[in-house]
Amino acid sequence: MLAKRLRQLLDGGDTLVLLAGEGPDGVAVLRFRMSIWSSGLECCLAELYVVPDLRRRGLGRALMDAALREARSRGADTMDIGVDEPDTAARRLYESLGFTNRAGEADGPVMYVYERDL
């Protein structure tokens, strides 16, 4: 089922999937869309995942570096990421790459949304 859904996403033309490692051991899923606020595309990091036993070895950072390069090369000028409040490791990674916190939801669980100019 997952392979079928990934194929559908890729065939739609607005999704890019990046893989890392031999397993693969990590994945980044990028979604692109037109923006009303700028002439460039908006890029959303829909998923960044590294196998738990292989975390803290640089795979997530390598995937993010590749994701930023790909987003720029496709004409995106911003990237946004939603992160759950307790996921401090992910928040540290994104902040170390220059992303900043925009806002959380006032009447729900805190969600950190990061954005970075590309």
C-alpha positions as CSV (number, residue, x, y, z in Angstrom):
1,M,0.0,0.0,0.0
2,L,2.8,2.5,0.9
3,A,4.6,1.8,-2.4
4,K,1.4,2.5,-4.3
5,R,0.7,5.7,-2.4
6,L,4.3,6.9,-3.0
7,R,3.9,6.2,-6.7
8,Q,0.7,8.2,-6.8
9,L,2.4,11.1,-5.0
10,L,5.4,11.0,-7.4
11,D,3.2,10.8,-10.5
12,G,1.3,13.9,-9.4
13,G,4.4,16.0,-10.1
14,D,4.4,18.1,-7.0
15,T,6.1,15.6,-4.6
16,L,9.8,14.7,-4.4
17,V,11.0,11.8,-2.2
18,L,14.7,11.7,-1.2
19,L,16.2,8.5,0.3
20,A,19.4,8.1,2.4
21,G,21.4,5.0,3.3
22,E,21.3,1.5,2.0
23,G,18.0,0.4,3.6
24,P,16.9,3.1,2.8
25,D,17.7,4.3,6.3
26,G,16.0,7.7,6.0
27,V,13.5,9.5,3.8
28,A,12.5,13.1,3.2
29,V,9.2,13.9,1.4
30,L,8.9,17.4,-0.2
31,R,5.7,18.9,-1.5
32,F,5.7,21.9,-3.8
33,R,3.0,24.5,-4.5
34,M,2.5,27.9,-6.1
35,S,2.4,30.8,-3.7
36,I,0.3,33.9,-3.7
37,W,2.9,35.7,-1.6
38,S,5.9,35.4,-3.9
39,S,6.9,34.5,-7.4
40,G,8.7,31.3,-6.2
41,L,7.2,28.0,-5.1
42,E,6.5,27.1,-1.5
43,C,8.1,23.9,-0.4
44,C,6.7,21.9,2.5
45,L,8.8,19.2,4.2
46,A,6.0,16.7,4.7
47,E,8.1,14.1,6.3
48,L,11.7,13.6,7.5
49,Y,12.3,10.2,9.0
50,V,15.5,8.3,10.0
51,V,15.5,4.7,11.4
52,P,15.7,5.2,15.2
53,D,18.8,3.1,15.6
54,L,20.6,5.2,13.0
55,R,19.8,8.6,14.3
56,R,22.4,11.1,15.4
57,R,24.8,10.0,12.7
58,G,24.2,12.8,10.2
59,L,21.5,11.1,8.0
60,G,18.8,13.7,8.9
61,R,21.2,16.6,8.2
62,A,22.3,15.0,4.9
63,L,18.6,14.6,3.9
64,M,17.9,18.2,4.9
65,D,20.9,19.5,3.0
66,A,19.7,17.6,-0.1
67,A,16.1,18.8,0.4
68,L,17.2,22.4,0.6
69,R,19.3,22.1,-2.6
70,E,16.4,20.4,-4.4
71,A,13.9,22.9,-3.3
72,R,16.1,25.8,-4.5
73,S,16.8,24.1,-7.8
74,R,13.0,23.6,-8.4
75,G,12.3,27.3,-7.8
76,A,11.1,27.3,-4.2
77,D,11.9,30.4,-2.1
78,T,10.6,29.1,1.2
79,M,10.3,25.8,3.0
80,D,8.0,25.1,5.9
81,I,8.0,22.3,8.4
82,G,5.5,21.3,11.1
83,V,7.1,19.9,14.3
84,D,5.4,18.6,17.5
85,E,6.6,20.4,20.6
86,P,8.2,17.3,22.3
87,D,10.3,16.5,19.2
88,T,13.2,18.6,20.5
89,A,15.8,16.7,18.4
90,A,14.1,17.6,15.2
91,R,13.6,21.2,16.3
92,R,17.3,21.5,17.1
93,L,18.2,20.2,13.7
94,Y,15.9,22.6,11.8
95,E,17.0,25.5,13.9
96,S,20.7,24.7,13.3
97,L,19.8,24.9,9.5
98,G,18.4,28.4,9.8
99,F,14.7,27.7,10.3
100,T,12.8,29.9,12.7
101,N,9.6,29.4,14.7
102,R,6.6,31.3,13.3
103,A,3.6,30.4,15.5
104,G,1.7,27.8,17.5
105,E,-2.0,27.2,17.7
106,A,-3.8,29.1,20.5
107,D,-6.3,26.5,21.5
108,G,-4.7,23.2,20.7
109,P,-1.4,21.4,21.2
110,V,1.6,23.4,20.4
111,M,2.9,22.9,16.9
112,Y,6.1,24.6,15.7
113,V,6.2,25.7,12.1
114,Y,9.6,26.5,10.7
115,E,10.3,28.6,7.7
116,R,13.5,29.5,5.8
117,D,14.1,31.7,2.8
118,L,15.9,29.7,0.1
